[in-house]
């Protein structure tokens, strides 16, 4: 998502602090991104993990869920209709996540651009009012963030259902626009989700690269009260970041987060209104040609889905 429009007041980019990278990352995030430390230090492929939380590999091997062809948008050929946003998945009979509920929030909606008045409508985000939603960003070649997020969400759903989880999507391309940011939070709350992850891709300037995970800050104002979810959301975010690095080989953002891959925000309605552990992940920058090459690759999107899913599994298993 671009830092323009609803839910996204432009943060001030921070200077990249890359040197020495191993010392900086060790100081900033001692547990979560050791996988990236190993990758950056020894030139690993990104397939191996670091130590601590970043080493947990809980999802099935990638071979059990082969990457779908780009043209299928993550749906297996011959598969039936995917569940709508108001439905839940049929969980596996057994698995480490049996009894757990995961909500995946694919950022934006492919048809938002057709409903400008609806998505520009202001909604209460707890502390103030913001637009319902935005169209999201896109690569320079026109591959949209909304298409990216829905594809990764489909892949994650498959992986998490294989682990026994009940999975719910906030939208599945099955509604004319939205949902609005307040409804996205409400869907996770009403599902009593054990974890919620909102999938995005950034729209920053060329040369800005890498991923970052957005954590909720402590907010207690108006109808927003995140105090109870700050700690578990950080735990979730650190595990997601660690596994994302280990599986994709991607580096933490070089333009926000001081190289840690973690950013805390207090201005996002999707986080401020959540009563369950929730984080956002910006998987890369769609406006940078190198990041865009990854984001538009079906094989890379499978890795992204696997990394995020493994982080969720690690969090839920403790």
MOCOR-V365878 format. One record per residue. RES is the residue in one letter. OMEGA is omega in whole degrees, -180 to 180 (999 if undefined). NEAR is the number of other ideal C-beta (glycine too) atoms within 10 Angstrom. Layout:
((RES OMEGA NEAR) (RES OMEGA NEAR))
This chain:
((X 174 26) (X 177 20) (X 178 16) (X 176 11) (X -170 20) (X 173 23) (X -173 27) (X 171 23) (X -175 13) (X 174 9) (X 177 14) (X 179 5) (X 179 15) (X 180 14) (X 176 9) (X 179 19) (X -172 17) (X -173 12) (X -9 9) (X -171 11) (X -176 17) (X 180 14) (X -178 11) (X -178 17) (X 179 26) (X -180 13) (X -173 12) (X -178 17) (X -172 23) (X -177 12) (X -165 14) (X -171 30) (X 177 30) (X 174 23) (X 178 28) (X 177 30) (X 180 22) (X -180 21) (X -176 22) (X -174 18) (X -175 12) (X 177 8) (X -179 7) (X -177 17) (X -177 7) (X -180 19) (X 180 13) (X -179 15) (X 174 22) (X 179 20) (X 179 12) (X -175 16) (X -175 22) (X -176 28) (X -174 16) (X 177 19) (X -172 16) (X -178 18) (X -179 27) (X 176 16) (X -177 8) (X -177 16) (X -179 6) (X 178 10) (X -174 19) (X 178 10) (X 177 18) (X 176 21) (X -178 13) (X -174 14) (X -178 8) (X -179 14) (X 175 17) (X 179 22) (X -180 17) (X 179 13) (X 177 8) (X -178 5) (X 178 11) (X -179 7) (X 179 8) (X -180 18) (X 176 16) (X -178 14) (X -178 19) (X -179 13) (X 176 12) (X -179 14) (X 171 18) (X -174 10) (X 177 20) (X -178 15) (X 180 7) (X -180 9) (X -176 17) (X -179 14) (X 178 27) (X -178 13) (X 179 12) (X 178 22) (X 178 21) (X 174 28) (X 176 27) (X -176 30) (X 178 26) (X -175 28) (X 176 29) (X -177 28) (X -177 27) (X -176 18) (X 180 16) (X -175 20) (X 180 15) (X -175 12) (X -176 17) (X -178 11) (X -179 8) (X -176 15) (X 176 22) (X 178 13) (X -178 15) (X 176 12) (X -179 19) (X 179 16) (X 177 26) (X -178 21) (X 176 17) (X -177 13) (X 177 13) (X 179 22) (X -179 19) (X -176 24) (X 173 28) (X 176 25) (X -174 22) (X -178 25) (X 178 24) (X 172 19) (X 178 21) (X 179 11) (X 174 9) (X 175 7) (X -169 16) (X 175 19) (X -178 28) (X 178 26) (X 179 18) (X -174 28) (X -180 26) (X 178 25) (X 179 24) (X 179 27) (X 178 26) (X -179 24) (X 178 26) (X -180 28) (X 179 23) (X -178 20) (X -177 23) (X 175 28) (X 176 19) (X 178 17) (X 177 25) (X -177 16) (X 166 28) (X -172 21) (X 178 26) (X 174 25) (X 178 26) (X 173 26) (X -177 28) (X -177 21) (X -172 18) (X 179 14) (X -172 14) (X 178 10) (X 176 21) (X 10 23) (X 176 19) (X -175 24) (X 179 28) (X 178 22) (X 177 19) (X 178 27) (X -177 29) (X 180 16) (X 178 20) (X -179 28) (X -177 16) (X 176 13) (X -174 18) (X -175 10) (X 174 24) (X 177 21) (X 175 28) (X 175 30) (X 178 27) (X -174 28) (X -180 25) (X 168 28) (X -171 32) (X 178 28) (X -179 23) (X -177 23) (X 177 11) (X -177 13) (X 173 13) (X -172 19) (X 173 21) (X -178 25) (X 166 28) (X 179 27) (X -178 31) (X -178 25) (X 176 23) (X 172 27) (X 179 16) (X -179 13) (X 175 21) (X -177 10) (X -178 12) (X 179 13) (X -180 11) (X 176 21) (X -176 15) (X -171 22) (X -177 11) (X -176 13) (X -177 21) (X -177 17) (X 179 11) (X 178 16) (X 176 26) (X 177 18) (X 178 20) (X -178 25) (X 179 28) (X -180 27) (X 177 29) (X 180 29) (X -179 31) (X -179 31) (X 178 30) (X 176 31) (X -174 31) (X -175 30) (X -177 26) (X -174 23) (X 180 19) (X 178 24) (X 171 21) (X -178 28) (X 176 27) (X -177 21) (X 177 20) (X 179 24) (X 178 26) (X 177 19) (X -178 27) (X -175 22) (X -178 30) (X 180 24) (X 177 20) (X -178 16) (X 177 18) (X -174 15) (X -177 16) (X -180 25) (X 180 27) (X 176 27) (X -176 30) (X -177 26) (X -179 28) (X 174 27) (X 178 16) (X -179 20) (X -175 25) (X 174 30) (X 170 30) (X 169 26) (X 171 26) (X -170 27) (X -180 29) (X -179 29) (X -176 29) (X -177 28) (X 174 20) (X -173 24) (X -179 14) (X 176 12) (X -179 23) (X 179 20) (X 177 12) (X -175 21) (X -179 23) (X 180 16) (X 178 14) (X 179 16) (X 179 13) (X 179 18) (X 175 24) (X 177 24) (X 179 22) (X 179 27) (X -180 30) (X -179 25) (X 180 28) (X -179 32) (X 179 32) (X 176 26) (X 177 33) (X 180 31) (X 179 26) (X 179 23) (X -176 27) (X 179 22) (X 175 13) (X 999 6))
